[in-house]
Amino acid sequence: MPAMSDLLPLFPTGQSPCALHGLYLALNLHRQAVKSDDVLIYANYIASVDGRISLPDTGSGEFMVPASIANPRDWRLYQELAAQADVMLTSARYFRQLAQGKAQDLLPVGTGKAYADLAEWRQQHGLKVQPDVVILSNSLNIPDQALAQLDGRRIIICSSEQADDKKINHFTSLGINVLICGRQAVEGKRLKTQLIQAGYRSAYMIAGPEVHRSLIQAQVVDRLFLTTRLNILAGNAFHSILNGDIDAPAELKLLSLYLDQQPSSAQLFAQYALRGTNK
């Protein structure tokens, strides 16, 4: 059983130590989009103190989450965020990694015994067994064998007007809806509109820093959950939570901050609201 006082609340102040399990599940993110024509979009990352979320793999050279920051306690909260999602937003890159056996896991919510409570929670709150999946891709380079692993889940691909018609027709023949959400690339505001039209109220963004940049630029990300593992990785080749330029700094409001008091996984769990959004 998890300890009942393994997290030390740092903000807001005046709270008592609390358990890890249920920390994010209590947020009820699936109910935060108050208006019927809105959707809550939230992102989640784990990083080192010096801002590394991924480093190049020594074998393939592909950027992966370092083992030195990945840990089961953060993964539990990752799963709790997934449990509250109507839909998960990811990239074609994830499916290419999945086809190569290099993805962290099949898209949550986890089906093991450790996550049985999350499956039950979704059922109690009227959510599907698993969230739907929206794939953001300009190239449409998405392996069929990886998509097949999501059998039984609704899959939507969002692409741009530059997408190859043959690839669009191919995915359409597989029963996958392809939506055009931009001219040169997928645009955040058009993506949000499509999510709302599809009836989604909560969308969990687990794509990489380039997708994150485009959604931050469009001011459609409402919440950012950031785990900071208390170590320093260094290195010149790395990814942070956002790659590329944005027009102006994205201002954040700290909503909560917890210190994980487990010596084996010293880390901070922060939740931010992005200023300029309505939620």
SEPA-421726 format. One record per residue (C-alpha): x, y, z. Coordinates in pm, whole numbers, padded with zeros to 5 digits, always signed. Layout:
XYZ ...
This chain:
+00000+00000+00000 +00128+00351-00076 +00227+00563+00221 -00035+00813+00331 +00219+01094+00375 +00475+01045+00100 +00416+01385-00063 +00492+01718+00103 +00270+01999-00028 +00475+02312-00096 +00202+02517-00264 -00064+02612-00175 +00077+02636+00176 -00085+02504+00491 -00170+02156+00362 -00082+01829+00534 +00140+01560+00373 -00062+01335+00143 -00048+01019-00066 +00074+00994-00423 -00211+00771-00538 -00513+00982-00626 -00323+01313-00629 -00414+01404-00988 -00722+01188-01012 -00894+01419-00764 -00869+01709-01011 -01159+01581-01224 -01008+01728-01538 -01286+01577-01749 -01525+01826-01586 -01312+02141-01601 -01441+02255-01942 -01746+02425-01800 -01896+02548-02126 -02050+02292-02359 -01850+02428-02654 -01510+02394-02496 -01240+02137-02422 -00964+02131-02159 -00627+02056-02318 -00350+01955-02080 +00011+01848-02130 +00251+01647-01916 +00630+01607-01909 +00906+01477-01684 +01239+01659-01693 +01570+01683-01510 +01658+02000-01319 +01852+02119-01623 +01545+02076-01842 +01620+01752-02029 +01311+01550-02122 +01490+01323-02371 +01843+01234-02479 +01969+01048-02789 +01974+00671-02751 +02330+00537-02777 +02222+00267-03023 +01970+00429-03256 +02040+00796-03192 +01666+00851-03148 +01564+01078-02862 +01421+00882-02567 +01320+00953-02206 +01634+00883-01999 +01613+00595-01750 +01768+00830-01495 +01451+01039-01477 +01177+00786-01564 +01029+00621-01254 +00715+00430-01147 +00584+00707-00922 +00576+00966-01198 +00429+00699-01429 +00143+00649-01183 +00053+01018-01212 +00092+00996-01590 -00171+00723-01581 -00399+00927-01354 -00394+01210-01607 -00475+00965-01885 -00766+00826-01684 -00939+01167-01698 -00905+01211-02075 -01174+01174-02338 -00898+01171-02596 -00519+01155-02608 -00322+01377-02846 -00004+01219-02976 +00223+01219-03280 +00318+00989-03566 +00662+00963-03407 +00510+00775-03111 +00359+00516-03349 +00689+00473-03531 +00854+00406-03195 +00572+00167-03106 +00625-00028-03428 +00995-00060-03340 +00922-00168-02982 +01078+00150-02844 +00770+00327-02706 +00742+00353-02327 +00412+00171-02326 +00092+00130-02522 -00115+00444-02481 -00267+00454-02131 -00487+00383-01944 -00284+00084-01820 -00463-00249-01805 -00255-00414-01534 -00360-00479-01177 -00181-00163-01062 -00424+00046-01268 -00747-00143-01203 -00867+00145-00985 -00829+00383-01281 -01036+00159-01507 -01303+00147-01239 -01286+00524-01197 -01347+00577-01569 -01645+00345-01558 -01791+00526-01257 -01757+00860-01435 -01919+00747-01759 -01601+00745-01967 -01502+00487-02226 -01279+00198-02123 -00992+00373-02305 -00957+00729-02434 -00986+00792-02806 -00664+00879-02989 -00590+01180-03210 -00264+01163-03406 -00110+01491-03522 +00092+01430-03838 +00190+01631-04143 +00379+01343-04306 +00118+01070-04237 +00415+00835-04188 +00226+00610-03945 +00289+00232-03949 -00025+00022-03989 +00102-00243-03748 +00127+00014-03469 -00226+00143-03533 -00352-00216-03518 -00244-00233-03153 -00520+00016-03071 -00792-00214-03199 -01129-00115-03056 -01036+00249-02992 -01149+00541-03205 -00856+00689-03397 -00853+01026-03572 -00563+01168-03769 -00522+01545-03792 -00305+01667-04078 -00258+01965-04308 -00358+02061-04661 -00012+01942-04770 -00091+01580-04679 -00057+01316-04950 -00397+01219-05091 -00295+00855-05136 -00201+00828-04770 -00528+00995-04669 -00723+00744-04879 -00524+00458-04728 -00611+00553-04371 -00970+00624-04468 -00992+00270-04606 -00886+00145-04262 -01181+00326-04105 -00969+00611-03969 -01104+00963-04007 -00846+01210-04142 -00918+01575-04064 -00745+01876-04218 -00643+02116-03941 -00408+02360-04111 -00251+02480-04433 +00121+02405-04401 +00103+02218-04071 -00152+02129-03802 -00271+02452-03640 -00362+02459-03273 -00682+02658-03299 -00820+02444-03582 -00729+02131-03387 -00917+02260-03083 -01220+02336-03297 -01218+01980-03433 -01191+01838-03081 -01492+02039-02968 -01694+01939-03274 -01614+01575-03197 -01768+01623-02851 -01450+01596-02645 -01426+01778-02311 -01077+01673-02194 -00770+01614-02415 -00436+01486-02281 -00139+01598-02493 +00153+01351-02474 +00332+01445-02796 +00682+01587-02817 +00818+01942-02790 +00741+02044-03149 +00371+01969-03112 +00379+02135-02770 +00528+02448-02927 +00253+02471-03188 -00021+02436-02927 +00145+02683-02688 +00186+02926-02978 -00187+02896-03052 -00269+02948-02680 -00485+02637-02664 -00301+02453-02383 -00484+02510-02054 -00276+02312-01803 +00084+02193-01784 +00186+01914-01548 +00564+01906-01501 +00756+01653-01295 +01111+01768-01218 +01341+01483-01121 +01603+01620-00885 +01909+01537-01091 +02123+01702-01358 +02194+01520-01685 +02388+01776-01896 +02481+01702-02259 +02459+01920-02569 +02205+01704-02756 +01869+01703-02581 +01504+01800-02601 +01324+02026-02356 +00949+02060-02310 +00930+02298-02607 +01140+02327-02923 +01137+02625-03156 +01018+02983-03126 +00695+03139-03000 +00578+03495-03055 +00580+03589-02686 +00654+03423-02353 +00376+03194-02231 +00299+03309-01878 +00221+03042-01620 +00029+03044-01294 +00141+02789-01035 -00160+02590-00913 +00011+02325-00702 +00356+02196-00610 +00447+01878-00422 +00780+01730-00311 +00808+01354-00344 +00974+01253-00017 +01079+00907-00136 +01463+00902-00135 +01471+00676-00441 +01270+00920-00654 +01328+01272-00529 +01118+01492-00756 +00874+01781-00770 +00521+01757-00909 +00400+02093-01041 +00071+02191-01199 +00045+02518-01393 -00236+02704-01564 -00139+02890-01878 -00242+03252-01856 -00456+03376-02140 -00686+03073-02131 -01024+03071-01963 -00972+02772-01734 
